[in-house]
Amino acid sequence: MELTEEEYNKLTEDEKRLYRRKQTKDGNKILYKIAKEKGVKNFDRFTNAGYRGLYGGEDANAIAKRKNLRYREEILDNMGSAELGANIFRITQTEALLEKQEVPNEKIATNTHYKVGKTVRKAIEELGGNMPEDLPTPEKSITQLEKEELQMIGNN
């Protein structure tokens, strides 16, 4: 479901997170489908390239460690709306560039993901924004928010 800017601005931070998290899930599905078509076989390397570009060298494990997450806990579930927004931009722009890649080549696709992440990071810096790694980790994960939402529905 798409929201207008006015509707989005009325959401609480947790509602914004839920909305943007769905966008990252949907975006990653499309991105990985295109990446596969472009020759990507090592999706861990591909994913980490995007993160390293956006997070100044940190890969998924380093991000999870910094956020004090449990083993295999989803890092995207533990981001605020601004951080998710930066990742959505990284995902959609990588997707657009990979669509233009004519010959399937894993190295080119992975390098593209890194360059897009790095460019998004540079844009944030030039705008005077907070670097993704400096943004706070929310107290509750998306999984916790969804469980609470289901409990509230069940209690009504």
N, C-alpha and C positions, 0 to 999 in steps of 0.2 A: 504494500500500500504506500503510495506516495503522499507526502504531506506538503501543504503550502508552507511558505516561510512563516506566515503568521501562526499556523497550527503548530509548527515545530517550535517556535519561540515560546509557546504556552506550555510545553512539556517540562516536567521536572528533569533534573540531571539523570536520574535513573531511567526515566522513560526515553530520554535522548540516547542513552547508552544502549538500551534494548533495540531501539530503532536502527541505530548505526551498526550495532553488532549484526543484525540481520543483513544489512547492506554488505558488510564484510564477508559474511558467509556466502551470500549470493554471488558477490563479485569474485571471490576466490574460486568458486565452482567454474565460472566462466573462464577466469584466468588460467586455471590448471588445464582445462579442456584445450584452450588455445595453445598453451605451452606444450602440451603433449603433441599437438599437431605440428608444432615447430621443432620437434625433435627432443624435447626434454624427457629424460628418463630418471635422472636423479633429482627428485622433487625437494629433498631436504636441502641440497646445495642451492637449487633455484630459489626456494623460499628464503633461506638464510642470506642470499645475495641481496634481496630486497630489504630485509631487515638491516643488514650491515650498512647499506647505503643510507637508510633513513635514521638509524640509531648510532651513527658515528663509529661503526666498526663492530657493534654488538650483534651477535647472532641470537637465535631464539633461546638457546640455553643461557646465555649471558643475561638476556632480558628477564627470563624466568627467575634466575638466581637473584638479580637485583630487586625484583618484585617479591622475593621470598615465597615463591609458589612451590607447591608440592610437585613431585616428579610427574611429568606428563599432564599437568594442569594447563589448560589452554590459556596462552598469554592474552589473546584477543578478548577473552572473557573477563580480563582483569585490567581493562583500560577505561579511562574516562572518555566522554564524548569527543573532546578535542583530539586526543591521541587516536581514537578510532577514525576520526575525520582525516587525519594525516595518512593513516593506513588505507582508507578508502581511496584517497587521491593517488597514492602509490599504486594500488591495485588497478584502478581504472586507466591510469596513464600507461602502465606497463601493458595492459590488455590492448589498448589502442595501438601502441608501437609494435607489439608482436603481430598484430593483424597485418601490418605493412611488410613484415619480414617475409621475403619471397621464398628463400630456400631454407628448409628445416635444418637448424643447426643449434644444438644444445648450448654450446659455448656463447654464441651470439645472444640467444634468448636469456641466458643467465646474466650475462654482462649488461643487457638492456635493463633487466630488473634492478641490478645494482645501481646503474646510472640514474634510473628514474627515482629510486629511493634517495640517492645523494642529491638530486636536483630538488626534490620535495624538501629535503632538509635545508638546502641552501635558501629556498624560498622562505621557509619559516624564519630562518636566521635574518634574512634581509628585511623581512617585515617586522622584526623585533619580537617575534613570538617566542614561546617557551619551547625548547628542544624536547622532543618526545620523551627522552630518558629523564628529563627534569620534572615531568608532570607527575602528580601524585597517583598512586595506585588506589583505586576505590576500596572502601572497607569490605564491600560485598561483591562477589563475582556475579557475572550474568546468570550462571547456574543457580546461585542462591536467590537472586531476584526472581527468576522464573519459578522456583519452588515456592517462594512466598506468594507470588501471584496466584499460583494454583491453589494454595491453601486458602487464600482469601476467597477465591471463587467457590471452593468446596464448602466454606463456612457460611456462604450466603444462601 
